[in-house]
Amino acid sequence: MPERNPYQMALEQLDKCARIMNLDPNIHEILKYPKRVLCVYVPVRMDNGKIKVFTGFRSQHNDALGPFKGGIRYHPNVTMEEVMALSIWMTWKCAVAGLPYGGAKGGVICNPKEMSVGEIERLSRGYFHAISSIVGPERDIPAGDVNTSGREMAWFMDEYSKVKGYNVPGTVTGKPVIIGGSEGRIEATGMGVAITGREAAKKLGIDLKKATVVVQGFGNVGYYSAYFMEKLGCRVVGVSDSRGGIYSKKGLSVEDVSKFKEKTGSVVGYPDAENMTNEQLLEQECDILIPAALENQITEKNADKIKARLVLEGANGPTTPEADEILFKRGVVVVPDVLANSGGVSTSYFEWVQNLQNYYWSKEEVIEKLDKLLVKAFNNVYETYKKYGTDMRMAAYICAINRVAEAMRVRGWV
């Protein structure tokens, strides 16, 4: 059977929500398609002197709530369908968080691991120049994604500023602080996971001072999720990275594990902890499980072995639809990625606001605003979850679609 493409998956999710919430068929029809998808061909002079032409895309799904927002990825497997699907998911993500944005996504078919810094810079500037007519602070604000970071955002911002003839810091988010990035952006996604975890624990009657946590993945999101859960009083008993995991009933010091990983390159081998595979780690005793590594980690094969009462999705798509059903039937609450890891896009919004005002906030102000925003978003989703009797993922999508649909109606689109 051919693999379902991500665009079909996004449409299936939309159809399912539309049925549950009795969505106006006209709104449903509009939401199936992006407003526009731009395909660009970018000639780049490679280090060997030859010109190579790269294909790039920018999909802009829906801007009923505000300008488009979404990352740009560099990967050999980028397709137009993938970018279209991701732009739909960004519409929901921004709407769930209550941000005044619509969804977009961009991608370039390339393998940056096989390119020099100079080649990546020339490609970045060429691609952004090519899409410059449809982006900008009032239209579409890109950000980092797979294989793109602050470095590429700085090049994008600089290229767009050259096109305009003046500095436009609000063109992209995720920039280095020195050129208009926001304080708190680095830890924002992990902090958002912890904030939604704290709120979910209140609803489920989990005492965080007695709770145990397992975190799969110890990159940026995994580390900061573990760090902030520990700050809330939890005992972190297991963590892992791409080489494997460690588990200790007594608890681990997140800071010490991080230092150990810096020295050795992995958490594996940390003293006084049991080494195990990533798969085994997911099935260990704990109250809260945070998959913060890759997609499709909790599947129909292991969902019935998950011992946690609460799952917080730090990664994008770590739970398959089949696993979702099994966990829901078992009474395990899953706070979905679209809500749990939206601290990143929320702080991107704060960065854009600061750029537009040309007035910058302290890290404390950013954290305070993020906390308030995510608590409100969580409560909206939780109320919908109770109202419809679905799982939290469906509830989040229903919340999002409701907001977008309302904006479309008010604007007279339907």
Stockholm file with secondary structure:
# STOCKHOLM 1.0

chainA/1-414         MPERNPYQMALEQLDKCARIMNLDPNIHEILKYPKRVLCVYVPVRMDNGKIKVFTGFRSQHNDALGPFKGGIRYHPNVTMEEVMALSIWMTWKCAVAGLPYGGAKGGVICNPKEMSVGEIERLSRGYFHAISSIVGPERDIPAGDVNTSGREMAWFMDEYSKVKGYNVPGTVTGKPVIIGGSEGRIEATGMGVAITGREAAKKLGIDLKKATVVVQGFGNVGYYSAYFMEKLGCRVVGVSDSRGGIYSKKGLSVEDVSKFKEKTGSVVGYPDAENMTNEQLLEQECDILIPAALENQITEKNADKIKARLVLEGANGPTTPEADEILFKRGVVVVPDVLANSGGVSTSYFEWVQNLQNYYWSKEEVIEKLDKLLVKAFNNVYETYKKYGTDMRMAAYICAINRVAEAMRVRGWV
#=GR chainA/1-414 SS CCCCCHHHHHHHHHHHHHHHHTCCHHHHHHHTSCSEEEEEEEEEECTTSCEEEEEEEEEEEECSSSSEEEEEEEETTCCHHHHHHHHHHHHHHHHHTTCSCEEEEEEEECCGGGSCHHHHHHHHHHHHHHHTTTCBTTTEEEECCTTCCHHHHHHHHHHHHHHHTSCCGGGCSSCCGGGTCCTTHHHHHHHHHHHHHHHHHHHHTCCTTTCEEEEECCSHHHHHHHHHHHHTTCEEEEEEETTEEEECTTCCCHHHHHHHHHHHSSSTTCTTSEEECHHHHHTSSCSEEEECSCSSCBCTTTGGGCCCSEEECCSSSCBCHHHHHHHHHTTCEEECHHHHTTHHHHHHHHHHHHHHHTCCCCHHHHHHHHHHHHHHHHHHHHHHHHHHCCCHHHHHHHHHHHHHHHHHHHTTCC
#=GC SS_cons         CCCCCHHHHHHHHHHHHHHHHTCCHHHHHHHTSCSEEEEEEEEEECTTSCEEEEEEEEEEEECSSSSEEEEEEEETTCCHHHHHHHHHHHHHHHHHTTCSCEEEEEEEECCGGGSCHHHHHHHHHHHHHHHTTTCBTTTEEEECCTTCCHHHHHHHHHHHHHHHTSCCGGGCSSCCGGGTCCTTHHHHHHHHHHHHHHHHHHHHTCCTTTCEEEEECCSHHHHHHHHHHHHTTCEEEEEEETTEEEECTTCCCHHHHHHHHHHHSSSTTCTTSEEECHHHHHTSSCSEEEECSCSSCBCTTTGGGCCCSEEECCSSSCBCHHHHHHHHHTTCEEECHHHHTTHHHHHHHHHHHHHHHTCCCCHHHHHHHHHHHHHHHHHHHHHHHHHHCCCHHHHHHHHHHHHHHHHHHHTTCC
//
